[in-house]
Amino acid sequence: MSAAARGFQGLNDPRVLLYFGQWSSRETYETRDTSHLARLDALCDEPPRRAYRQQLSLHEVISS
């Protein structure tokens, strides 16, 4: 399961959505349960594009 997930809606077109999650490894991502994806894909005008990417840096704002 993804440890963290975020979604962003398009500024110019609210129908556009970017979703990404953080996975501990590529193997974990590739062996995840994808049974629910067909229902989500049916809501899309075009087939979604999915990819695994490596995190190159991390920026966090720590407030007290």
ZINORTA-V140404 format. One record per residue. N is the residue number from 0. PHI is phi as a letter, one per 20 degrees, with the letter a starting at -180 (999 if undefined). OMEGA is omega in degrees with one decimal (none if undefined). D_FIRST is the distance of its C-alpha to the first C-alpha in whole Angstrom. Layout:
n	phi	omega	d_first
N	PHI	OMEGA	D_FIRST
N	PHI	OMEGA	D_FIRST
This chain:
n	phi	omega	d_first
0	999	178.1	0
1	f	179.4	4
2	f	-179.8	6
3	b	179.2	9
4	b	178.8	10
5	c	177.3	14
6	c	179.7	16
7	c	178.9	20
8	e	-179.0	23
9	f	179.1	25
10	f	-178.5	29
11	e	-179.4	31
12	c	-176.5	29
13	f	176.9	27
14	e	-180.0	26
15	e	-178.0	24
16	c	172.2	20
17	d	178.9	18
18	c	172.4	15
19	b	179.7	12
20	c	177.2	9
21	d	-178.7	9
22	c	-177.6	7
23	f	179.8	9
24	a	175.6	11
25	f	179.9	12
26	f	178.4	12
27	f	178.3	8
28	f	-175.8	8
29	f	-179.4	11
30	d	179.9	10
31	f	176.7	7
32	f	-179.1	8
33	d	-175.9	11
34	f	-178.4	13
35	e	-173.3	13
36	f	180.0	14
37	f	178.4	18
38	f	177.4	18
39	f	179.7	17
40	g	-178.7	19
41	f	179.2	22
42	e	-174.3	22
43	e	174.5	23
44	f	179.6	27
45	c	176.7	26
46	f	179.5	23
47	f	176.3	20
48	d	-179.5	19
49	d	-179.5	16
50	b	173.6	16
51	d	-179.7	14
52	c	177.8	16
53	e	177.9	17
54	f	-179.1	17
55	e	178.2	21
56	b	-179.1	22
57	c	177.1	20
58	c	179.2	23
59	c	174.4	22
60	d	-178.7	25
61	d	179.7	25
62	d	-179.5	28
63	d	none	30
